[in-house]
Structure formats: C-alpha cells, structure tokens
C-alpha cells in the first residue's frame, strides 16, 4: 500500500518536472496537468478506498473533467486569436 503511494508521488513529481521543462506549448502544459490530475486521482482512490469513502473520488472526477473542458476552451480561444499556442509569443505581462 505504501509502495503504491510512493510510486504515485514519484510519477507526480516526474510529470511536474516535465511540465517545467516543456513549457513552450500550451497543449503540452494542459496534457501534463491532466496527467497530474490522474496521479492525484489514483492517490485519492487508494486513500479513500481504505476509509470506504469512494463517493468523494467521483466528485473529484467531475471537477477534473470541468477543468479539462475549461483548459481546452482557453486553448481554442488562444489559437483562434493568435494563430498558435506558443507561450513565448504571448505577452501575458500586459495584464
């Protein structure tokens, strides 16, 4: 049980490091965030399964789907307005 948690934490931090390295494209960042959400889901499932509270995992999945939809809609808007999803071409410091 503890080994599973250590593996999930290792994969989570590996994905976090990959997100820091591959920050150039917004689509890659959104994919890394989704993988991080999946690792948090697996971690929560292991913990909540021991306490017989699996219903909270379903709530988490609902909110993670909403987050994914919002991220994709922002990606579509950025591609529509700017023509690409490169971060270094967007000047976010204007706001």
N, C-alpha and C positions, 0 to 999 in steps of 0.2 A: 504494500500500500504506500509506504513512504518512498519506495523507489519510483513508483508511478509519478508521485508529486515532484520528485527531483527531476525526472525526465521532462515533465511538462514545463517546469521552471527553466530548464536548460533550453528547450526549444523556444520558449517565450523570449528569453534574452537573446538567443541567436537571431530571431526574427527582428527584435528591436535593433540589434547591431546592423542587420541587413537593411533595415529601413533608414538608418543613419547614413549608410554608405550609398544606397541607391535613391537618393533624394531628388534626382534630376527630373523624373517624370511623376506627374500626379497619379497616374494609373498604377504605377508600381507602389507608391505610398499607400494608396487605397487597398491594394492587394495585401500588403504587409499588415495593415491594420485589421483586415478581415482574418488573416491567419492568427494574429494576436488574439482576436476575439474567440476564435476556435480553441486556442490553447486555454484561455480563461474559462471557456465553456467546459472543456474536459476536466480542468482542475475543480470547477464548481460541482460537476457531476460526481466526481469521486468523493468530495467532502459531503455534499448534501445527500448522497446515496447512503452514507453511514448513519445520517441523522433522520432518514426517512422523510426528507423534505424535497422531493423531486419536482414539486409544483413550481418552486422558485426558479428552477432551471428553465422551465417553459417561459416564464416571464422574461428572463434574461434573453432567451432566443427571440422573443417578439421585439424587444428593444434593439437587439443587434440587427435584425432584418430592417427595421426602420432606419437605423444608422447607415446601413449599406445602401438603401434606396436614396437617402439624402446625399450621400457621397457621390453616387453615380449621377444624380441630377445636377450637382455642382460641377462635376466633370463635363457633362454635356453642355452646360452653360458656358464654361470656360473655353471649351473647344469651339463653340458657336461664336463667341465674341472675339477670341484671339487667334483661332485657327490651329492651335496646338496646345499641348498640355505641359510644356516645358516650364519649370519653375523659375529658371534664371532669366527668362524673357518677361515674366510678370513682375511688375514693380509693386509689391504689396506694401511697401513703406509709405505709399501715398496716403493711406487712410490712417 
